[in-house]
Amino acid sequence: MLKTHKIALDPNNVQSTQFAQHCGYSRVAYNHALADFKDGLANNDWRSHCDLLRRFNSIKRDTYQWCDALSQNASKNVIYNNFKDAITRWRSGQNRFPKFKNRSHGQSYQADSGRGTIPVEGQRIKLPKIGWVRMFQPLRYLGTICKVVISKHGHRWFASILVDTSVDDPIPDNRHKPVVGVDVGIKHMAITSEGVYYDNPKALARYERKLKRLQRRLSKRIKGSRNRYKIKTKIAKLHYRIACIRQDAQQKATTAIVNNASRIGIESLNVAGMVKNHRLAKALSDASLSNFLMLLKSKADRLGIKIVEADTFYPSSKTCSNCGVIDSDLSLSDRTYHCRDCGHTRDRDLNAAMNLKQLAAGHTESINACGDSVRPCPNERHESVNQEDSTGQLLLFSLS
Ligand SMILES: [Zn+2]
C-alpha cells in the first residue's frame, strides 16, 4: 500500500540555495522538452519522452554548463514523469496542451532515481548532491521509499515521501458507532447530529488587515527591487500561515467526526453557485467547505465508512427534523428552526444535521430492500406521522 508523508525540512542556507537550483534545473529541462516536442510536432516528427530525454542529455552539458553541479535526477524525472503525464493527459482530452513553466509558478523537483535510492535516518534525509538535510519529524511509515519530491510553500521547504508499506494500519471497527449527519456552514465549520459544533477558525478574516497592509506596501515598491522581494516573501509567509490555520482545524474536525461514526450523511455543495452571493463570497472562500468535505470523504474511505451524499436540491435546512414538513419560507437569517406544524424548535444547523443523519440512516434500509439507493421522501414521512402519530414519533426518537 502506498502512503505519502509530507515533512517540513530544516535546511541550512547552502542547502536551500541548492534546492532552488534543482527546482530551476527541473523547470529548464521541462521547458526544453516542451519546446523540442513542439518543434517535433511542427516537423511531423513525434518525439516520445525517451527521445526527448536523450535529446536533452546530448545538449545539456553545452547549453547548460551549470547543470554538472546538480543531480541529474531533477531533469530525468521531470521529462520522464511530469512531461510524459502532461502529454498523456492532453492526448486523452483531460487537459489542455502543456504550457511553459515560469519561476513564479511554484517550485518543486523529484529527487530520487527509483525505489529505495533515498536513505532516511530518524530526522534526516540524504538527497543526491546535497547530502543530509534535517527534517522536522521522523518518517511516519516503514517500508521502501518510492519517490521523494522537494517543494516550497511560503518560506518553507518540504519533502513529500512516498512509501510502499507492507504493514497496514489496523482498521478500527466502527459498526457500533452511531450514524452521523454533518452540516457544514460559515459560522461553524461543521455541526454533527450528535450536537458537536466545530468552530470555523476564520483564518483569512483574522489576518485580513495585515494582508491588506502588506499588499498596499507591495504595490508601492519598484518591480524587481530587493525591497519588493522582501515584502513578497512576507506575503507568502502570511498566506502560508492562513492556510495552516485552516488546515489544522479541518484535519482535527474531520478525524474526530470519522472516528465516531459508522455512516455519515452530508450535503453536496454548490459552491460555485453560493459564491455568486457577494456578501457571502469571502467568508465562504475562507471557510473552504468543499475542501472540508473532500477531507471527510477521503478519511471515511480509508476507514471503510460509507458517505451518503444528499443531492444538491435536498432541502436539509428547510425540512423539520421532527415531522418532515418543509418550510419553504425559511431565510438564511433565521438561525433557529421553528416548525409551524409540530411546534418543534431547534438550532437551524443542528436541524439540518439531523435531517442528513436520517437520510444516511434511511439509505441503509432502502439498500437492504431492493439493492438500489433511494432517497426517503420527507413528505411521505410526514404523512405517515400524521396517520400513526405515536409509532411515527417512536421511530424518529429511536433514530435520533
Ligand atoms: Zn415539524
Residues whose N, C-alpha, C, O or C-beta is under 5 A from the ligand:
A	BS01	ZN	C320 N322 C323 G324 C339 D341 C342 H344
